[in-house]
Amino acid sequence: MKLHILLAVLGMALSPALLAYEGGPGTINITGKIHSDTCVLDNDNLRVELGNINSHEFNQKDKQSDPVHFAVVLTNCENTVSGVSVKFSGTSAPGNPALVAIDNVTGAATGLGINIMDDQKKPIAINSDSHQYPIVAGGGSNTLNFYASFMTIADVITAGPASASVTFALTYQ
């Protein structure tokens, strides 16, 4: 009987759960940034309708549809803000990485992408910052004008739905 108790105590003493090792101290790095108020974004969910376009109008590579205007509106900007750039992020089109790729859905149009342009109708490559737009601080409204259009990336396109989603981020100066 004493042998069974001794073996039981010895077995518990050698158990991995009972041989747990207490390690040294660890480190957790916590970061953040405190910033002053910037501007209020009036329209954070935009919809841009490029329209219904006949596929025969796109008869060669780098052909563009008529640009369609859209705007990002900022209000109540702090006095410390003097300018802002906008970065549109999304999937780049195969064949032209500056354009936004058309969503890959069943029956989608092929051979084209979406061109995003600034207020001067100069292209803004996807995943790149726009030029710096000046900001009127002190509570006024600031309209940042942009344009979008279809642009062919191939000599031949196929007809179908052509949509894409991009996100945008604002960088204040």
C-alpha positions, 0 to 999 in steps of 0.5 A: 500500500505504501508503494502505491502511495509513493508511486502516486505521489511520484507520478504527480510530482513528475506531471508536466502540469505540475512542472510548469515554468514561470517565465520572465517578464514580457513586453506589450507595446501600445501606440497611438496618436493624438491629433487636433480636430481636422474637418467633418466629412459630409459625404462618406458614401458616394455613388458615381453613375458612369452611365450605359455606354455602347461597347462599340464606342470603345474601339481601341485601347486607351479610349475613355468615356466622358468624365463624370463629376463627383465631389468630397465635401469637408466642413468645419475645418480647424484653423490648423488645416491648410490643405488636404490630399485624397488617396483612393485605394482599391484593386488596380486593373490588369494591363493598366495599374493606374486604373481601378479594376472592374469587379470580377463578377459573372458576366462583367464587362472585360477589357476596361478599368475606371480612371479617377481624375482630379479637379483638372481632369488629370489622372490619379493612379489608384493607391496614390495621393492626389495633389494638395487641395487648399482648405478654407478653415474656420467652419466653411465648406470645402468641395474637393472635385473629382471625375471618373470615367471608363477607360479601355485596357485592351483593343477589344472589350466585352459588354456587361456590368462594370462596377468597382468599389474604392475607399478614400483616405484624407491626409491633412496639412 
